[in-house]
Structure formats: structure tokens, C-alpha cells
Amino acid sequence: MPKIIATKEDWIKLGYQQFSEKGISGIVIESMAKQLKVNKSSFYWHFSTKKAFIQSIISFWEIESTSKIISLVHNDINPRSRFERLIELSFLKDNEIDFFFYIKKYAKSDKSLAGKIEALDQQRIDFTTDILCQLGYPSSEAKIKSSIFYKYLIGYHEMIRYKKQNSKYMVQVKMELSHFINF
């Protein structure tokens, strides 16, 4: 017998997982309802349309992958600790990085979303720039290094996308980063 209630958060977390695994093709309401053991009407209780649902998933991702990380990094006392914490949170072992690749692809067909993702990319780069300035880099150099850091992050995850990371992957990441950012 189906569950009577699936919360909005249940739907969003499952949607995030499905989108991370299959992109937009993973957002099939009937299939997701079966996974949640609810009727399809549960979805429409929380979301008026599939597009509204996708917007909720994107907001969830934005909070989880940017806002929470920034908040956690701000808690560290000194710039070096903040930068190391940023690395540890950004280069998570086995994270759902495919969401990022799928959302970028999906944004090609949605100019509003594309703008939002560009702004989010810039927010991440600016945040890293601030930390690097606090580490003593001049602003212009910090901007360049932050951009390289962000591109390295994306490239790193693409390179390990279908591979299992070893237990010492963080040591390797920090060693590689130390070649262009002293921390």
C-alpha cells in the first residue's frame, strides 16, 4: 500500500539524486512516486508543475553546494584554515558532481537558469578570491588563481567522474593545488 504522505523535502532530495544520476531524463514523476511509495498526486500537492519542481531542486543544490559551504568555511578562524576547509568541502569524496554537469547542460535551454548558474559560478570564484586576498595575494592575482582553482575543481571531478577515489585523494588534491596557490 502506498505511503499517504511524502514531504516536499522527500521529493526534492529524490529529485536531486535522480537529476545527479540521469539529468533531466531522471525526473519522471511516476517512477519517483513509486520509489517514494506514494501516489503521483503527492507530487502535485507540493509542486504545481515539473518546472517548479526542478526550480526547487536547483534551489536545494544551490544551498547545499554553495551557501552551506560558504557558511561552514566562514566559521574557520584564519585564512589558511578557511582555504583548507574550502578544499575539503569542495573536493568531497564521491559527491554528486554530475548534478553540476547536468544542470549546466539543462541551462542551455533556459536563459534564466543559465544566468543564475553564471552568477553562482561568479559567487564561488569571488568567495575564493576573498580568501586568497586574505592569504596575502594581490586582488588581480587572487582573481586569476580563484578562476583557475574553480576550473581545476570542475576538471578534477570530471577526471574522476567514474572512478573510485583512493583514501588519500585529499593529500593529492592539496599537493596539486599547492603548485599554483601557496597555503
C-alpha positions as CSV (number, residue, x, y, z in Angstrom):
1,M,0.0,0.0,0.0
2,P,1.4,3.4,-0.9
3,K,2.6,5.8,1.8
4,I,0.0,8.6,2.3
5,I,2.5,11.4,2.6
6,A,5.8,12.2,1.1
7,T,7.2,15.5,2.2
8,K,8.3,18.2,-0.1
9,E,11.8,17.5,1.1
10,D,11.5,13.8,0.2
11,W,10.6,14.8,-3.3
12,I,13.4,17.3,-3.6
13,K,16.1,15.0,-2.2
14,L,15.0,12.2,-4.6
15,G,14.8,14.7,-7.5
16,Y,18.3,15.9,-6.7
17,Q,19.6,12.3,-6.6
18,Q,17.8,11.4,-9.9
19,F,19.0,14.5,-11.6
20,S,22.5,13.8,-10.4
21,E,22.4,10.3,-11.9
22,K,20.5,10.9,-15.2
23,G,19.9,14.6,-15.7
24,I,16.5,15.8,-16.7
25,S,15.6,12.4,-18.0
26,G,15.8,11.1,-14.4
27,I,12.9,13.4,-13.4
28,V,10.0,11.0,-14.1
29,I,7.2,11.7,-11.6
30,E,5.5,8.3,-11.9
31,S,8.8,6.5,-11.3
32,M,9.7,8.8,-8.4
33,A,6.3,8.3,-6.8
34,K,6.9,4.5,-6.9
35,Q,10.3,5.0,-5.3
36,L,8.7,7.1,-2.5
37,K,5.9,4.6,-2.3
38,V,3.3,7.3,-2.8
39,N,0.7,8.2,-5.4
40,K,1.6,10.6,-8.1
41,S,-0.9,13.1,-6.6
42,S,1.6,13.6,-3.7
43,F,3.9,15.3,-6.2
44,Y,1.2,17.8,-7.2
45,W,0.3,18.5,-3.6
46,H,3.8,20.1,-3.3
47,F,4.6,21.3,-6.8
48,S,2.3,22.9,-9.4
49,T,4.5,21.8,-12.3
50,K,7.5,19.8,-13.2
51,K,9.3,23.1,-13.9
52,A,8.5,24.3,-10.4
53,F,9.9,21.0,-9.0
54,I,13.1,21.5,-11.0
55,Q,13.4,25.0,-9.6
56,S,13.1,23.6,-6.1
57,I,15.8,21.0,-6.9
58,I,18.1,23.8,-8.1
59,S,17.5,25.9,-5.0
60,F,18.3,22.8,-2.9
61,W,21.5,22.3,-4.8
62,E,22.4,26.0,-4.5
63,I,22.0,25.8,-0.7
64,E,23.8,22.5,-0.3
65,S,26.7,23.2,-2.7
66,T,27.3,26.9,-2.2
67,S,25.5,28.6,0.8
68,K,26.3,25.8,3.3
69,I,29.9,25.6,2.2
70,I,30.4,29.3,2.4
71,S,28.8,29.3,5.9
72,L,31.0,26.5,7.1
73,V,34.2,28.0,5.7
74,H,33.4,31.3,7.4
75,N,33.5,29.6,10.7
76,D,37.2,28.9,10.5
77,I,39.4,31.5,12.2
78,N,42.3,32.2,9.8
79,P,42.5,32.4,6.0
80,R,44.7,29.3,5.7
81,S,42.2,27.3,7.7
82,R,39.4,28.7,5.6
83,F,41.1,27.8,2.3
84,E,41.9,24.3,3.5
85,R,38.3,23.9,4.7
86,L,37.1,25.1,1.3
87,I,39.2,22.5,-0.4
88,E,37.9,19.7,1.9
89,L,34.3,20.6,1.3
90,S,34.6,21.3,-2.4
91,F,36.5,18.1,-3.2
92,L,34.3,15.7,-1.4
93,K,34.9,12.1,-2.0
94,D,32.1,10.6,-4.2
95,N,30.0,13.7,-4.2
96,E,27.1,14.1,-6.7
97,I,29.1,16.3,-9.1
98,D,27.2,15.0,-12.1
99,F,24.4,17.3,-10.9
100,F,26.6,20.2,-11.8
101,F,27.3,18.9,-15.3
102,Y,23.7,18.0,-16.0
103,I,22.4,21.4,-14.7
104,K,24.9,23.2,-17.0
105,K,23.6,21.2,-19.9
106,Y,19.9,21.8,-18.9
107,A,20.6,25.5,-18.6
108,K,21.4,25.7,-22.3
109,S,17.7,25.7,-23.0
110,D,16.8,28.1,-20.2
111,K,18.4,31.6,-20.3
112,S,17.1,32.5,-16.9
113,L,18.7,29.4,-15.3
114,A,21.9,30.0,-17.4
115,G,22.2,33.4,-15.8
116,K,21.6,32.1,-12.4
117,I,24.3,29.5,-12.8
118,E,26.7,32.1,-14.1
119,A,26.0,34.2,-11.1
120,L,26.6,31.2,-8.8
121,D,29.9,30.4,-10.5
122,Q,30.9,34.0,-10.0
123,Q,29.8,33.9,-6.4
124,R,32.1,30.9,-5.8
125,I,35.0,32.5,-7.6
126,D,34.5,35.8,-5.7
127,F,34.4,33.9,-2.4
128,T,37.7,32.1,-3.2
129,T,39.2,35.4,-4.3
130,D,38.4,37.0,-0.9
131,I,40.1,34.1,0.9
132,L,43.2,34.4,-1.3
133,C,43.3,38.1,-0.7
134,Q,43.3,37.4,3.0
135,L,46.1,34.9,2.4
136,G,48.1,37.9,1.0
137,Y,47.6,37.7,-2.7
138,P,47.1,41.0,-4.6
139,S,43.5,41.3,-5.8
140,S,44.3,40.8,-9.5
141,E,46.4,37.7,-8.8
142,A,43.8,36.3,-6.4
143,K,41.1,36.6,-9.1
144,I,43.1,34.7,-11.6
145,K,44.1,32.0,-9.1
146,S,40.5,31.7,-8.0
147,S,39.3,31.2,-11.5
148,I,42.0,28.5,-12.0
149,F,41.0,26.9,-8.7
150,Y,37.4,26.7,-9.8
151,K,38.3,25.3,-13.2
152,Y,40.6,22.8,-11.5
153,L,37.7,21.7,-9.3
154,I,35.4,21.1,-12.2
155,G,38.2,19.4,-14.2
156,Y,39.2,17.3,-11.2
157,H,35.7,16.0,-10.8
158,E,35.3,15.3,-14.5
159,M,38.6,13.3,-14.4
160,I,37.4,11.1,-11.5
161,R,33.8,11.0,-12.5
162,Y,33.5,7.3,-12.9
163,K,36.5,6.2,-10.8
164,K,36.8,5.4,-7.2
165,Q,38.9,7.9,-5.2
166,N,41.6,6.4,-3.1
167,S,41.7,7.1,0.7
168,K,44.5,9.6,0.2
169,Y,42.9,11.7,-2.5
170,M,42.8,14.8,-0.4
171,V,46.6,14.8,0.1
172,Q,46.9,14.6,-3.7
173,V,44.4,17.4,-4.3
174,K,46.2,19.7,-1.8
175,M,49.6,18.9,-3.3
176,E,48.4,19.7,-6.8
177,L,46.8,22.9,-5.7
178,S,50.0,24.0,-3.9
179,H,51.7,24.2,-7.3
180,F,49.8,27.4,-8.0
181,I,48.4,28.5,-4.7
182,N,50.6,28.7,-1.6
183,F,48.6,28.0,1.5
